[in-house]
Amino acid sequence: MHLRDLVAARVVEALTRAQADQSLPTVPVPAGLVERPQNTDHGDFASSAPLKLARTMRMSPMAIAEKLAEFIDTDGEISAVDVAAPGFINFTLAPEWLQEQVDQVLSAGNAFGSTEAGKGQKIQVEYVSVNPTGPLHIGHARGAVLGSVLSSVLAAAGYEVSREYYLNDAGNQIDLFHQSLFATYLQALGKDAEVPDNGYRGQYMVDLGKEMAEAHGSKFLDMLSDEGVVALGKIGVEHMIEGIKNDLATLNVEFDVWFSETSLYTDKYYDTTMKMLADGGHLTQREGATWFVSTELGEDKDNVLIKSTGVPTYFASDAAYHYNKFTVRGFDKVTNIWGADHMGHIGRVKAVVGALGIDRDKLNIIIGQMVALKRGGETVKVSKRTGDIITLKELLEEVGPDACRYFFLARSADAQMDFDMDLAIKESQDNPVYYLQYAHARLAGILRNAKENDKDFAQGDVHLLSTPEELTLIRHLLMLPEIVDSIVDTMEPHHLPHYTLELATAFHSFYDRCRVITDDEALTSARLKLVEASRIGFSRCLSLMGMNAPEKM
């Protein structure tokens, strides 16, 4: 139980006692009893419960607040309870209790910040899932970072997390890739060949065709036409997948499962899904095609599952894939992170999940909006190297993985963002990445200096940590478990970098005003404990964000 929940429990306990004493009417307890106020001058937490209870209790909020405050114990973590108009109850944390939490952080170590919100539930997070027909670009990178950080936070909250990449290795786009690659392969061998009108034409395809020609010579020319196209195409797809994996590894993004779309058909999940939908009366035949009657489930229009040619649509694959996720593999919850171009797909996928007898609320879909690269205040639209799209690999080479991860994470997924490449490589406190990592390096440096000077702080007395800067740093440190649970509730990982910045600001303020290693051995030991606790907190935040925690800078 994190700090906010502890305070909320005090409010519930006080309300129960006041109702049992008949000092307040017995009514249902409202949700959201405690929040952190923006202005902390009046306390660390505030409860608006009296305002929420006023109508059902038929009393003024101030009267409820004053009566409720009488039943709130001021011991342990709470030192003071105050009532403020128009009906708030403010809570101030006890300095002694705050001080003692430093030892609790040290005891928790690298597990500090973990919670039990997930209670071992199985959750799958699917992200990136780009067709293996081209290199990853900056838009894909945003989803990769969001997914990997969200997965880490969910694991910290006690969920059993499966990180998954869905490989679209079947269908028309793969066929077009095969044909496009065969054309560039032929061109590399000096043959006349044209890439299909709707095929893949980027410089990467020209380069891949040359690579295939150098590696295999005319091998695929000696096969029957279709056989050669497919054989070369399969090698090309594997090459693209390997490139995707390498780029993601450089970005510090990993997956537990690489799920093949083809397996939905070979393992009969597609057949089972179509039969379930048909048996449920959710399919109809129209114009030679098979349609999912989603209008009967609240959607604006029906959707084609199988074309008149007999070829399944991507929507059919999605239906089978989600049947596999929920029914076959038994995930309690599923989160998909999709690009902005998939916004219109949300309703129909949720509808088909419901039609398969699955609670559609178990499926959460996050849409990552577009990214614009900026350099010198101008939008960067094409690669300097090839004149084509700017790939993730190029961005990583220019700004590094830590800057990529922080900047992609720092904005809400539903907001379009500008990625300032000049700021991302700037080595100053204007750059939030530098500012955060410098804080960790400074913490590590203090501890290194203490060790070199034989400063043993194991027996330090944390009750000596009494300055406003010390107590403020402790307060910020103790927010981490709350931030973890908040991200789980909202599925919004952008709160983590903002919290970490606030923690860094609190630490730098402490460092500027409170000399750590002094002639006062007792105070030095106490402050070294706070430094180590802060290092643990910073290290956990950077780890959850998938960023490096440097010892020196």
C-alpha positions as CSV (number, residue, x, y, z in Angstrom):
1,M,0.0,0.0,0.0
2,H,1.5,3.3,-1.1
3,L,1.3,6.6,0.8
4,R,-1.8,8.0,-0.7
5,D,-3.7,4.8,0.0
6,L,-2.5,4.9,3.6
7,V,-4.0,8.4,4.0
8,A,-7.2,7.3,2.2
9,A,-7.5,4.4,4.6
10,R,-7.4,6.8,7.5
11,V,-10.3,8.7,6.0
12,V,-12.4,5.6,5.5
13,E,-11.6,4.4,9.0
14,A,-12.6,7.8,10.4
15,L,-15.8,7.9,8.4
16,T,-16.7,4.4,9.6
17,R,-16.1,5.4,13.2
18,A,-18.1,8.7,12.8
19,Q,-21.0,6.8,11.3
20,A,-20.9,4.1,14.0
21,D,-20.9,6.9,16.6
22,Q,-23.9,8.5,14.7
23,S,-21.9,11.7,14.4
24,L,-22.4,11.4,10.6
25,P,-25.2,9.7,8.6
26,T,-24.5,6.3,7.2
27,V,-24.1,6.7,3.4
28,P,-22.0,4.9,0.7
29,V,-18.3,5.8,0.7
30,P,-17.4,7.8,-2.5
31,A,-14.4,7.0,-4.6
32,G,-11.2,9.1,-4.9
33,L,-11.1,10.2,-1.3
34,V,-7.6,11.6,-1.3
35,E,-5.4,13.5,-3.8
36,R,-2.2,15.5,-3.7
37,P,-2.9,19.2,-3.8
38,Q,-1.1,21.4,-6.3
39,N,-0.3,23.9,-3.5
40,T,1.5,22.0,-0.7
41,D,1.5,25.0,1.7
42,H,-1.5,23.6,3.5
43,G,-0.4,19.9,3.6
44,D,0.9,16.9,1.8
45,F,-2.6,15.4,1.0
46,A,-6.1,16.7,0.8
47,S,-9.5,15.0,0.9
48,S,-12.6,16.3,-0.8
49,A,-14.7,13.6,0.8
50,P,-16.9,16.2,2.6
51,L,-17.8,17.9,-0.7
52,K,-18.7,14.6,-2.2
53,L,-20.8,13.5,0.8
54,A,-22.7,16.8,1.3
55,R,-25.7,15.9,-0.9
56,T,-26.2,12.3,0.4
57,M,-25.6,13.4,4.0
58,R,-27.7,16.5,3.6
59,M,-25.1,18.5,5.5
60,S,-22.8,21.4,4.7
61,P,-19.3,20.3,3.5
62,M,-17.6,22.3,6.3
63,A,-19.8,20.6,9.0
64,I,-18.9,17.2,7.6
65,A,-15.2,18.1,7.4
66,E,-15.1,19.4,10.9
67,K,-16.9,16.3,12.3
68,L,-14.8,13.9,10.2
69,A,-11.5,15.5,11.3
70,E,-12.3,14.7,14.9
71,F,-12.2,11.0,14.1
72,I,-8.9,11.0,12.1
73,D,-5.9,9.8,14.2
74,T,-2.8,12.0,14.1
75,D,-0.1,9.4,14.8
76,G,2.3,7.4,12.8
77,E,2.6,9.0,9.3
78,I,0.2,11.9,10.0
79,S,1.1,14.8,12.3
80,A,-1.7,17.2,11.6
81,V,-5.2,17.4,10.2
82,D,-6.7,20.7,9.2
83,V,-10.1,21.8,7.8
84,A,-10.2,24.4,5.0
85,A,-13.1,26.0,3.1
86,P,-15.2,25.1,1.3
87,G,-14.9,21.6,2.8
88,F,-11.4,20.1,2.4
89,I,-9.5,18.1,5.0
90,N,-5.7,18.7,4.7
91,F,-3.1,16.2,6.0
92,T,0.5,16.9,7.0
93,L,3.0,14.0,7.1
94,A,5.0,13.6,10.4
95,P,8.6,14.6,9.9
96,E,9.7,11.7,12.1
97,W,7.8,9.2,10.0
98,L,9.3,10.8,6.8
99,Q,12.8,10.5,8.1
100,E,12.2,6.8,9.0
101,Q,11.2,6.0,5.4
102,V,14.8,6.6,4.3
103,D,15.7,3.3,6.0
104,Q,12.7,1.6,4.4
105,V,13.9,2.7,0.9
106,L,17.3,1.3,1.7
107,S,15.8,-1.9,2.9
108,A,13.7,-2.3,-0.3
109,G,16.7,-1.7,-2.5
110,N,16.1,-2.2,-6.2
111,A,12.6,-3.4,-5.4
112,F,11.7,0.1,-4.2
113,G,8.7,1.4,-6.1
114,S,7.2,-2.0,-6.7
115,T,3.5,-2.5,-5.8
116,E,1.0,-5.3,-5.8
117,A,-1.7,-3.6,-8.0
118,G,-1.5,-6.4,-10.6
119,K,-1.8,-9.2,-8.2
120,G,-0.2,-11.7,-10.6
121,Q,-2.7,-11.1,-13.4
122,K,-1.6,-12.1,-16.9
123,I,-1.4,-9.1,-19.3
124,Q,-0.1,-8.9,-22.8
125,V,1.3,-5.7,-24.3
126,E,1.6,-5.8,-28.1
127,Y,3.5,-2.9,-29.7
128,V,5.5,-1.9,-32.8
129,S,4.1,-4.9,-34.9
130,V,5.3,-3.2,-38.1
131,N,5.1,-5.1,-41.4
132,P,8.5,-6.6,-42.1
133,T,8.6,-4.9,-45.5
134,G,10.7,-1.9,-44.5
135,P,12.9,-0.4,-41.8
136,L,11.5,1.1,-38.6
137,H,11.1,4.9,-38.8
138,I,10.5,7.5,-36.1
139,G,6.8,6.9,-35.8
140,H,7.4,3.3,-35.0
141,A,9.9,4.2,-32.4
142,R,7.4,6.1,-30.3
143,G,5.2,3.1,-30.0
144,A,8.2,0.9,-29.2
145,V,9.2,3.2,-26.3
146,L,5.7,3.5,-25.0
147,G,5.2,-0.2,-25.0
148,S,8.4,-1.2,-23.4
149,V,8.1,1.4,-20.6
150,L,4.5,0.5,-20.0
151,S,5.5,-3.2,-19.8
152,S,8.2,-2.4,-17.3
153,V,5.8,-0.4,-15.1
154,L,3.2,-3.1,-15.2
155,A,5.7,-5.7,-14.2
156,A,6.8,-3.4,-11.3
157,A,3.1,-3.3,-10.3
158,G,2.9,-7.1,-10.0
159,Y,1.5,-8.1,-13.3
160,E,2.8,-11.1,-15.3
161,V,3.7,-9.3,-18.5
162,S,4.2,-10.7,-22.0
163,R,5.8,-8.3,-24.4
164,E,4.7,-9.2,-28.0
165,Y,5.5,-8.2,-31.6
166,Y,2.9,-9.3,-34.1
167,L,4.7,-10.2,-37.4
168,N,2.5,-9.5,-40.4
169,D,4.2,-12.3,-42.4
170,A,1.2,-13.2,-44.6
171,G,-1.1,-11.4,-47.1
172,N,-0.9,-9.0,-50.0
173,Q,1.8,-6.7,-48.6
174,I,4.2,-9.6,-48.2
175,D,3.5,-10.7,-51.8
176,L,4.2,-7.1,-53.0
177,F,7.4,-7.1,-51.0
178,H,8.5,-10.3,-52.6
179,Q,7.8,-8.9,-56.1
180,S,9.5,-5.6,-55.4
181,L,12.6,-7.3,-54.1
182,F,12.8,-9.6,-57.0
183,A,12.6,-6.6,-59.3
184,T,15.5,-4.7,-57.5
185,Y,17.4,-8.0,-57.5
186,L,17.0,-8.3,-61.2
187,Q,18.1,-4.7,-61.7
188,A,21.2,-5.4,-59.6
189,L,22.0,-8.2,-62.0
190,G,21.7,-5.8,-65.0
191,K,18.2,-7.1,-66.1
192,D,15.3,-5.0,-67.1
193,A,12.7,-5.1,-64.4
194,E,10.0,-2.8,-63.0
195,V,8.9,-2.6,-59.4
196,P,5.1,-3.0,-59.2
197,D,3.1,0.2,-59.2
198,N,2.0,-0.3,-55.6
199,G,5.2,-2.0,-54.6
200,Y,8.0,-0.9,-52.3
201,R,10.4,1.6,-53.9
202,G,12.6,3.0,-51.2
203,Q,16.4,3.2,-51.4
204,Y,16.5,0.4,-48.8
205,M,14.9,-1.9,-51.5
206,V,17.6,-1.0,-54.0
207,D,20.3,-1.7,-51.4
208,L,18.6,-5.0,-50.4
209,G,18.4,-6.1,-54.1
210,K,22.1,-5.4,-54.5
211,E,22.9,-7.3,-51.4
212,M,20.9,-10.3,-52.5
213,A,22.6,-10.3,-55.9
214,E,26.0,-10.1,-54.3
215,A,25.2,-12.9,-51.9
216,H,23.3,-15.3,-54.2
217,G,24.3,-14.4,-57.8
218,S,21.8,-15.6,-60.4
219,K,20.5,-18.5,-58.2
220,F,16.9,-17.3,-58.2
221,L,16.9,-16.8,-62.0
222,D,17.4,-20.5,-62.5
223,M,14.1,-21.3,-60.7
224,L,10.6,-21.1,-62.0
225,S,9.5,-17.5,-61.9
226,D,7.0,-17.7,-59.0
227,E,9.3,-20.1,-57.1
228,G,12.2,-17.7,-57.4
229,V,10.2,-14.7,-56.3
230,V,8.9,-16.5,-53.1
231,A,12.3,-18.1,-52.3
232,L,14.1,-14.7,-52.5
233,G,11.3,-12.9,-50.8
234,K,11.4,-15.2,-47.8
235,I,15.1,-14.4,-47.4
236,G,14.4,-10.7,-47.8
237,V,11.7,-10.8,-45.1
238,E,14.0,-12.6,-42.7
239,H,16.6,-9.9,-43.5
240,M,14.1,-7.2,-42.7
241,I,13.0,-8.9,-39.5
242,E,16.7,-9.1,-38.4
243,G,17.2,-5.4,-39.1
244,I,14.1,-4.6,-37.1
245,K,15.3,-6.7,-34.1
246,N,18.7,-5.0,-34.3
247,D,17.3,-1.5,-34.3
248,L,14.9,-2.3,-31.4
249,A,17.8,-3.8,-29.4
250,T,19.8,-0.6,-29.9
251,L,16.8,1.3,-28.6
252,N,16.7,-1.1,-25.6
253,V,13.4,-2.6,-26.6
254,E,12.9,-6.3,-26.2
255,F,10.1,-8.8,-26.8
256,D,9.1,-12.1,-25.1
257,V,7.1,-13.3,-28.1
258,W,7.4,-12.7,-31.9
259,F,4.0,-14.0,-33.0
260,S,3.6,-15.0,-36.6
261,E,0.4,-14.1,-38.5
262,T,0.9,-17.1,-40.6
263,S,0.4,-19.4,-37.5
264,L,-3.2,-18.1,-37.2
265,Y,-4.0,-20.0,-40.4
266,T,-1.7,-23.0,-40.1
267,D,-2.8,-23.7,-36.5
268,K,-6.5,-23.3,-37.4
269,Y,-7.2,-20.3,-35.1
270,Y,-8.6,-18.4,-38.0
271,D,-11.0,-21.3,-38.9
272,T,-12.1,-21.6,-35.3
273,T,-12.8,-17.8,-35.0
274,M,-14.8,-17.7,-38.2
275,K,-16.9,-20.6,-37.1
276,M,-17.6,-19.0,-33.7
277,L,-18.7,-15.8,-35.4
278,A,-20.9,-17.7,-37.8
279,D,-22.5,-19.8,-35.1
280,G,-23.2,-16.6,-33.1
281,G,-25.0,-15.1,-36.0
282,H,-22.5,-12.3,-36.6
283,L,-21.7,-13.0,-40.2
284,T,-23.6,-12.3,-43.4
285,Q,-22.9,-12.8,-47.1
286,R,-23.1,-9.8,-49.3
287,E,-21.7,-9.1,-52.9
288,G,-19.8,-12.4,-52.7
289,A,-17.9,-11.4,-49.6
290,T,-18.3,-12.4,-45.9
291,W,-19.1,-9.5,-43.6
292,F,-19.0,-9.1,-39.8
293,V,-22.4,-7.5,-38.9
294,S,-20.9,-5.0,-36.5
295,T,-23.8,-2.6,-36.8
296,E,-25.8,-4.9,-34.6
297,L,-23.1,-4.4,-31.9
298,G,-23.2,-0.6,-32.0
299,E,-20.8,0.2,-34.8
300,D,-21.6,2.6,-37.6
301,K,-21.0,0.1,-40.4
302,D,-20.4,-3.6,-41.1
303,N,-16.9,-4.8,-42.0
304,V,-15.6,-7.2,-44.5
305,L,-13.9,-10.3,-43.1
306,I,-13.3,-12.3,-46.3
307,K,-13.2,-10.7,-49.7
308,S,-15.1,-12.0,-52.7
309,T,-11.9,-13.5,-53.9
310,G,-11.8,-15.7,-50.7
311,V,-8.8,-13.8,-49.3
312,P,-9.1,-12.9,-45.6
313,T,-8.8,-9.2,-44.7
314,Y,-6.5,-7.8,-42.1
315,F,-9.6,-7.5,-39.9
316,A,-10.1,-11.3,-40.1
317,S,-6.5,-11.8,-38.9
318,D,-7.1,-9.3,-36.1
319,A,-10.2,-11.3,-35.0
320,A,-8.3,-14.6,-35.0
321,Y,-5.3,-13.0,-33.2
322,H,-7.5,-11.6,-30.4
323,Y,-9.3,-15.0,-30.1
324,N,-5.8,-16.5,-29.6
325,K,-4.8,-13.9,-27.1
326,F,-7.8,-14.2,-24.8
327,T,-9.2,-17.7,-25.3
328,V,-6.2,-19.8,-26.3
329,R,-3.4,-18.1,-24.2
330,G,-5.7,-16.9,-21.4
331,F,-4.6,-13.3,-20.9
332,D,-6.6,-11.5,-18.3
333,K,-5.9,-8.1,-20.0
334,V,-4.5,-7.1,-23.4
335,T,-3.1,-3.7,-24.4
336,N,-2.4,-2.9,-28.0
337,I,-0.3,0.2,-29.0
338,W,-1.1,1.2,-32.5
339,G,-0.1,4.1,-34.8
340,A,-2.4,7.1,-35.6
341,D,-3.5,5.5,-38.8
342,H,-5.3,2.7,-36.8
343,M,-7.7,5.0,-35.0
344,G,-10.7,3.9,-37.0
345,H,-10.0,0.2,-36.3
346,I,-10.6,0.4,-32.5
347,G,-14.4,0.1,-32.5
348,R,-14.6,-2.9,-34.9
349,V,-11.9,-4.8,-33.0
350,K,-13.6,-4.3,-29.7
351,A,-16.9,-5.3,-31.3
352,V,-15.5,-8.6,-32.7
353,V,-13.9,-9.3,-29.3
354,G,-17.3,-8.9,-27.7
355,A,-18.9,-11.1,-30.4
356,L,-16.4,-13.9,-29.4
357,G,-17.7,-13.9,-25.9
358,I,-14.9,-11.9,-24.4
359,D,-15.4,-8.9,-22.1
360,R,-14.4,-6.0,-24.5
361,D,-13.2,-4.0,-21.5
362,K,-10.3,-6.4,-21.1
363,L,-8.9,-4.9,-24.3
364,N,-7.2,-1.6,-24.1
365,I,-6.0,0.2,-27.2
366,I,-3.5,3.1,-27.1
367,I,-3.0,5.2,-30.2
368,G,0.3,6.9,-30.6
369,Q,0.1,10.2,-32.5
370,M,2.5,11.5,-35.2
371,V,6.1,12.7,-34.6
372,A,7.8,15.5,-36.3
373,L,11.6,15.8,-36.1
374,K,12.9,19.4,-35.6
375,R,16.4,20.7,-36.2
376,G,17.2,24.4,-35.9
377,G,13.5,25.1,-35.5
378,E,12.8,23.5,-38.9
379,T,11.0,20.3,-39.6
380,V,13.2,17.5,-40.9
381,K,11.3,15.6,-43.5
382,V,13.8,13.3,-45.3
383,S,17.0,11.4,-44.6
384,K,20.2,13.2,-45.4
385,R,21.7,9.9,-46.4
386,T,19.2,8.5,-48.8
387,G,16.6,11.2,-49.4
388,D,13.9,8.8,-48.2
389,I,12.2,8.4,-44.8
390,I,14.2,9.0,-41.7
391,T,14.8,5.6,-40.1
392,L,15.0,4.8,-36.4
393,K,18.6,3.7,-37.0
394,E,19.6,7.1,-38.3
395,L,17.9,8.9,-35.4
396,L,19.7,6.5,-32.9
397,E,23.0,7.2,-34.5
398,E,22.5,11.0,-34.1
399,V,21.0,11.4,-30.7
400,G,21.5,8.0,-28.9
401,P,18.9,5.6,-27.3
402,D,18.5,7.4,-24.0
403,A,17.4,10.7,-25.7
404,C,15.1,8.7,-28.0
405,R,13.5,7.0,-25.1
406,Y,13.0,10.1,-22.9
407,F,11.7,12.4,-25.6
408,F,9.3,9.8,-27.1
409,L,8.0,9.0,-23.6
410,A,7.7,12.6,-22.3
411,R,4.5,13.4,-24.2
412,S,1.1,11.8,-23.8
413,A,0.6,9.2,-26.5
414,D,-2.5,10.9,-27.8
415,A,-0.6,14.2,-28.4
416,Q,1.3,14.9,-31.5
417,M,4.9,15.8,-30.7
418,D,7.9,17.6,-32.0
419,F,11.3,15.9,-31.4
420,D,13.9,18.6,-30.9
421,M,17.1,16.9,-32.2
422,D,19.3,19.9,-31.2
423,L,18.1,19.7,-27.6
424,A,18.4,15.9,-27.5
425,I,22.2,16.1,-28.0
426,K,22.8,19.2,-25.9
427,E,25.1,18.6,-22.9
428,S,23.5,21.1,-20.5
429,Q,20.8,21.2,-17.9
430,D,18.4,22.5,-20.6
431,N,18.3,18.9,-21.9
432,P,16.1,16.9,-19.5
433,V,18.0,13.7,-20.3
434,Y,21.3,15.3,-19.3
435,Y,19.7,16.8,-16.2
436,L,18.4,13.4,-15.0
437,Q,21.5,11.4,-15.7
438,Y,23.7,14.1,-14.2
439,A,21.7,13.8,-11.0
440,H,22.4,10.1,-10.9
441,A,26.0,10.6,-11.7
442,R,26.3,13.2,-8.9
443,L,24.6,10.8,-6.4
444,A,27.0,8.1,-7.4
445,G,30.0,10.5,-7.1
446,I,29.0,11.4,-3.6
447,L,28.8,7.8,-2.6
448,R,32.1,7.0,-4.3
449,N,33.8,9.8,-2.5
450,A,32.4,8.6,0.8
451,K,33.7,5.1,0.2
452,E,37.1,6.4,-0.8
453,N,37.2,8.3,2.5
454,D,36.0,5.3,4.6
455,K,32.7,6.9,5.5
456,D,30.4,4.1,6.7
457,F,26.9,5.3,7.0
458,A,25.1,2.0,7.9
459,Q,24.4,3.3,11.5
460,G,23.4,6.8,10.4
461,D,20.5,8.3,12.3
462,V,17.9,9.4,9.8
463,H,16.2,11.6,12.5
464,L,18.9,14.2,11.9
465,L,17.4,14.9,8.4
466,S,15.4,17.9,9.4
467,T,16.0,20.7,6.9
468,P,13.2,21.6,4.4
469,E,15.3,20.4,1.5
470,E,15.9,17.0,3.1
471,L,12.3,16.5,3.9
472,T,11.2,17.7,0.5
473,L,13.5,15.2,-1.2
474,I,12.1,12.4,1.0
475,R,8.6,13.4,0.1
476,H,9.3,13.2,-3.6
477,L,11.1,9.9,-3.2
478,L,8.1,8.3,-1.5
479,M,5.9,9.2,-4.5
480,L,7.4,6.5,-6.8
481,P,5.0,3.6,-5.8
482,E,2.1,6.0,-6.2
483,I,3.3,7.0,-9.7
484,V,3.6,3.3,-10.6
485,D,0.0,2.5,-9.6
486,S,-1.2,5.7,-11.3
487,I,0.4,4.7,-14.6
488,V,-1.2,1.2,-14.3
489,D,-4.6,2.9,-13.7
490,T,-4.4,5.3,-16.6
491,M,-2.1,3.4,-19.0
492,E,-0.2,6.7,-19.4
493,P,3.6,6.2,-18.9
494,H,4.4,9.8,-19.7
495,H,3.9,10.5,-16.0
496,L,7.1,8.7,-15.1
497,P,9.6,11.1,-16.8
498,H,7.8,14.1,-15.4
499,Y,8.0,12.6,-11.9
500,T,11.7,11.8,-12.4
501,L,12.4,15.4,-13.3
502,E,10.7,16.6,-10.2
503,L,12.8,14.2,-8.1
504,A,15.9,15.5,-9.8
505,T,15.0,19.1,-9.0
506,A,14.4,18.1,-5.4
507,F,17.8,16.4,-5.2
508,H,19.7,19.3,-6.9
509,S,18.1,21.7,-4.4
510,F,19.1,19.4,-1.5
511,Y,22.7,19.2,-2.9
512,D,23.0,22.9,-3.3
513,R,21.9,23.7,0.2
514,C,23.0,20.7,2.3
515,R,26.6,19.8,2.3
516,V,26.8,16.0,2.5
517,I,30.3,15.2,3.7
518,T,31.2,17.4,6.6
519,D,33.1,17.4,9.9
520,D,29.9,16.4,11.6
521,E,30.2,12.6,11.4
522,A,26.7,11.9,12.6
523,L,25.1,14.3,10.1
524,T,27.3,13.0,7.3
525,S,26.1,9.5,7.9
526,A,22.5,10.5,7.9
527,R,22.8,12.5,4.7
528,L,24.7,9.7,3.0
529,K,21.8,7.4,3.8
530,L,19.5,9.9,2.1
531,V,21.9,10.1,-0.9
532,E,21.9,6.3,-1.2
533,A,18.1,6.2,-0.9
534,S,17.8,8.8,-3.6
535,R,20.2,6.9,-5.9
536,I,18.0,3.8,-5.5
537,G,15.0,5.9,-6.5
538,F,16.7,7.5,-9.5
539,S,18.1,4.2,-10.6
540,R,14.7,2.5,-10.5
541,C,13.1,5.4,-12.5
542,L,15.8,5.3,-15.2
543,S,15.5,1.5,-15.3
544,L,11.8,1.6,-15.7
545,M,12.3,4.1,-18.6
546,G,14.9,1.9,-20.1
547,M,17.6,4.5,-19.8
548,N,21.2,4.3,-18.6
549,A,22.1,5.3,-15.0
550,P,25.7,6.6,-15.4
551,E,28.1,6.5,-12.5
552,K,30.2,9.4,-14.0
553,M,29.6,12.2,-16.5
